[in-house]
Amino acid sequence: MKKLLLIGINTRSMLNSALKLNYEIYSTSYFSTSDMPTIKNQKIILNEKYDESCGLFEDNFNSENILEISKDYIDEVDYIIPISGVSPSDFKKKDQKKILGTTDVESIENKYKFYKKIKNSILTPETFKIKDIADAFEINKNYPETKFILKPLKGSGGYNINLLSEDIELNNEEYIIQEYIDGINLSSSILANKNNMQILTHSRLLTVNDISESNSFKYIGNILPLTKQSIITETKDIKEITNKQEIICEELAKKFNLIGSNGIDYILNENGLYALEINPRLQGTYECIEKSFGINMLDAHIKTCQGQTIEIPKAKYYSYKKIIYSPTRMKYNEINENNIFDLPHVGSITEKGEPLLTIIDKDKDFEKLYKKVEKTSLNVEKQTKMHQLDIK
């Protein structure tokens, strides 16, 4: 039996799919959710304990730590699937040969190289690499009518993205500034190999900025498939939008030699569809696709990487994923809802603004689905505040 390693920030959903396949499974994860399957070959960095804080993800997470504790697994397994938080470029050259997925990711993950490679053929926000914050303001001065956002040169999940303003300070990362496009966040999920490219689905992508008056662009979820209802805004022709997405997917898949499951993010406004970035890995839409289409996404990814063409059924359900970030510092007590996942261990402390849990649900009726997820969201927030620890 072939040995397969799943490695990244949170392997829970992929583990559930992997255990249905004919592989010996290994897993290394940063998060330790209470609903994560327990397997023989498993390592977890965050050891949640009663009455102890889980800390701040951005301060504590480091992909090098995951790779370090995974060294023996990496040597032992036949295949590796890196998910969010670990890049194929983090692995040694000899180990990259074991990776199932896109491995040549330098011009994808480097946002400035990505911009330069597509700017002449695909609509994309104007982007500048900067040396320091003074450089950013000098560029801004030359474009007085343009609003800019500041992004790490490499990164995902919408972390550390801010509107350019006088009070911003840079840390030791490299940064770009990018033309701020006001519009609707969309994404596409594709399967690709050397033989062909298949569209799995298009979705409405959600950030904190979409649901509150906030300048946070942190990723919070998706709704799929993309229809006139699920786009949650007035649109003239949803088919025209998805056709344009498919054209961009075709071009990017060829241009960047994409392999397996990959995601493409966009902003849509009255000026057109702007390509923002490629996520060269299994994406946040993973469980939504499984629920909506009734397929095993890990199996589809592996088979596509091995050159096969997958039969993609029509979506049977709408699916909605919503990540809940804790509105307060709180001690987790069990919440009685049947559509919540990525649950903390009871009694552990989640800091304000940190990921608390994920709501994922499906329904054939979009309005019913939306109401179910929002009802759960309100209940989670209510329960969270009942157990908050930062009351003054």
N, C-alpha and C positions, 0 to 999 in steps of 0.2 A: 504494500500500500504506500502510495506517495505521501510525503510529508509537506504540509502547507503551513506557513507562518503568516498570521495577521498581525500587523504592527502599526500602532498609532495612538492618538489621544484617547479614543473610546472604541473598542472593538465589539461592543455588545451586539449590535444589530448584525454585523457580519458573522459573528460566532453562531448566532441562531441559524443563519443560512448555511454556514459551513458544516454544521453538525448533521445536516440532511444529505451531505455529499460523501463520496467514498474516498476520504482523505484522513490521514492522521493529523489532527489539528494542533497547532501551537499558537499561543497568543501572548503578545506583550502590549500592555495598555497603560496609559497614565491614570485615567479615572477608574475607580472601583465602584461601580454602581451595584446596588443591592439586588438588582434583577439581572445581573450579568451571569450567564451560564458558567459553572465551575467545571474546568477540564483538568486533565492530568498535567499537561505541559503549559503552564500559565504563569505569567509574572505581571504584577501590578505595582506601580510606583506609589500612588497615593493610598496610604493605609488609613482609612477613615476609622476614627475611634470615638466612643461615647464621650461627650463633653469636650471634644477637641475640635479646633477649627480646621477646615479643609484648605485654608489659606487662599491666596490670590493666584489664579491660574497663570496670568501673564508674568508674575514674578517667579513662579516656581517651575513652570514647564520648560523643559529643554530637550530637544530631540536627541542630543548627544547622550543624555542619560538613558533614554530608551534603547538606543543602539548599544550602549555599553553593557546593560544588563541582559541584552539579547544575543550577545556574542556566540554563546554555545548553541542557541537555537539557529542562528544564521548559518553556522557551520554545518549543522545537522540536517536541515530541511532541504527539500528538492525545489520548492517554490516559495516566493515571498510576495505578499500583497501589502504594500504600504498604503495606509489610508491617511486621513487628514492629520497633519502634525509632523509627518516624516516624509522627506523627499527622496526619490530615487537617487538624487545626486549626493545624499548623505552617506550612501553605502560605498564600500570599496568596489573597484572596477570588477574584480572577480565575482563579487556577490551580486552586482547589478544584473549578471546573466541569469540569475534565478528569479528576477522580478517579473511578474505578470502584469503588464501595463506599459504605459508610455514611460520610457527611461531617459530619452533625450529632452530634458525639461529646462535647460538653462535659459533658452530664449522664450520660454513660457513663464517661468517663475520670476524672472527678472522683468519687471513691468516696463522698464524703459526699452529693453531689447525687444519685447513683445510689441510695443508701440511702433518702434522703428520698422519692424518687419511687416506690419499690416497697414501702416498709415496711408500708403499710396494706392491701396486697393479696397480697403474697407473703412467705412465711417467709424471713427473712434475719437475720443476726447484728446485735444492737444495736450501733450505731456512733456515735461522738462525734468531732467535729472539735475539735482542741486548739490552744491558743496556744503552749504550751511544755510541758516535761516535768513541771513542777510541776502544771500543769493536769491532766495525765494521771493523776498520783498522787492528786489531789483527787477526780477522778471514780472512780478505783479504790476509794478509801476509802468512797465512797457505795454501792458495790456489792461488799461484802466477800466474797460467795460466788461472784463471777464472776472468771474468769481472762481477761485481755485480751492481745491482740497489737497491736503498734505497726506501722503501715503508712504509707508515703508516700501523700499525698493522691492523687497520680497515679503510675502506674508499672505494670509488668507483669513477668511471668516469675518472680515470687516474690522479687525482689531487695529487700534492705533491709527485710525483714519479720522481726520478732523478738518473742518473748514479752516483755511489759512486766516489767522488773526494775530494781532500784536502780542497777545499773551502766551503764544505757543513757544515751548522750548523743545529742542531735539535731544534725544538720547544718543547713544553711540551707533545706532543703526544708520544705514544709508537711506535716503529719501528721494521721492519724486514729488513734484506738484503737478496736478492734473486739472484741466478745465472742468469745473463743476457743471454737470448736466442735470438740470431739474427734470425729472420724468418718472416713469414707471419701471421698476426693476423686473426683469424677466430672465429666464434661463432655459437652456436646452440640455437634455441628457442624450448622449449618443453612444453607440457601440461602433468601434472602428478597427479595421486591420488592413493589411496590404491589399486585400481583395476588394473590400467595399466599406461603405459607411452607412449605418442605419440610424435613423432617428428613433429613439425610444419614446420621448415625450417632450413637450414644452411645458413650462410652469410659470406661475407668478412667484417671483422671489420676494421675500419680505425681510426688511431690516428694521431695527428699532425706529429709525427715522420715518418709516411708513406708518407706524401705529401711534406715534406720539410726537409732540412738538419738541424734538430732540435733535441735536447735531450728531448723534451716534449712528454709525453706519454698520453696526454689528449685525451679523446674520442671525435671524430668528426663525426662519422656516420657509416653506413652500406650499403652494396649492397647485394641484394638477389633476387632470390634464388642463391645458390652457383653453378656455372657452370664453364666450362673451360674458358669462356669469363670473367665472373664476378669476378673470383679470381684474375684477373689482374696480372698474372705472369705465367711463363712457368711451367706446371705440366705434369707429365707422365700419371696419372690416377686419374681423379677427383672422380670416383666412389669408388676407394680404400680409398680415403681421407674421403668421407662422410660415408662410411661403418664403418671406425674406429671411427668417431665422434659418430655414433649411438651406438656403443658398449660402449663407455665412458659414454654417456648419460644414458644408461640403468643402468650401475653400480652406477653412482652418484645418480640417482633418488632413487634407493633402499637404498644406504648407508646413504643418508641424509634425507630420508622420504620427498621428495619434493612434494609439493601440488600446483596445479594451474600452472600458467605461470612462468617459470624459464628460465634463460639463462646460458649457459656455454661457457667460453672463452678459447681459445687455442693459442699456437704458433706452427706453422708448419715449420720445416726445414728438411735438409737431414737426420737428426738423428731420426725423427719421429714426432708424434703429442703430444705436451706437454699440459696437462690440467693446466690452470692457476687459475681459480676461478669460483664460481657459483654466479650468480646474482639472489637472491631468491625473485624475484618480476617481475612485468611487465617491459619489457626492452625497450631500445632505438629503437629496431626493430619494435615497436608497430604499427606505422602508415605505415611502409613499408609492413608489413604483411597484414594489412587491404587493402592497395592498390593492392598488388600483388595477394592475394588470394580471395578478395572480401568478407571477413568475418568480423564480429564485434568482435574484440579481447577481449573487456571487457566481453561481453556475453560468449565467449568461456572460459575465465578465471573463471568466476563465476560458470558456469555449471560444469566445471571440478572439481572445489573445492567442489561442492555438489555431487560428485561421478559419474557424467555422462561422457559418452564417446562422443566426438565431431566428426562429420564427417568433415574431412579436405579435401577440394577440391584441385585439382592441381593448381599450380601457373599459372595465365593467363598473368602476366606481370613481367618484371624486375622492381625493385624499388630501388631508390638510395636516401639516406638521407645524408645531409652534413651540419653540424653545422658551421656557420661562426663566428669566434671570431674577434672582431673589430681590424683592423690593426693599428688603431690610436684612440686617444680620439676624439669623434665626437658627433655632435648634429644630432639626427635622423630626416631626412626628408623622406616623403613617397617615396618608391621605386616601380616603376610600373613593377612588375613581377607577374605572376599568379601561381608560384610554391614556394613562400616564406611564412613562417609561424613563429610563436613565435615573432611577430613584436613588437618593442618598441613603446611607445606612442610618437607621433610626438612632437619634441621639447625637449624631454628628452636627457640627455647626457650619452653616453656609454663610459666607460673608456677603454683605450687600453688593449687588451688581454681578455676582458670580452665577454661572449656570446652575439652576436648581433641579429642573427635570424637563422632560419633553412630552408634549401632548401630541399624539398621532391618532387619527381616526379616519374612517371612510364612510361614504353613503352615496347612494345613487342620486339623491336629491341634494344639490349644492347648498340650498338655503338651510336645510336641516343639518347638514354637516357643519356649516359655518356656525350655526347657533349652538350645536353640541360642543364644539371646541371652545367657543367663547364662554359658554357656561362653565365648563371645566376650568378655564383660565381664571375666571372671577372667583371660583371656589378655592382654587389653589392660592390666589392672592389673599383671600380672607383667612384661610388656614395659616398661611405664612405669618400674617400679622398677629394672629393669636399666640404665636410662639416666638415672637421677635424678642431679641435680647438687647437692642440698642435704644430702648425707651429712655427718654431723659426725664 
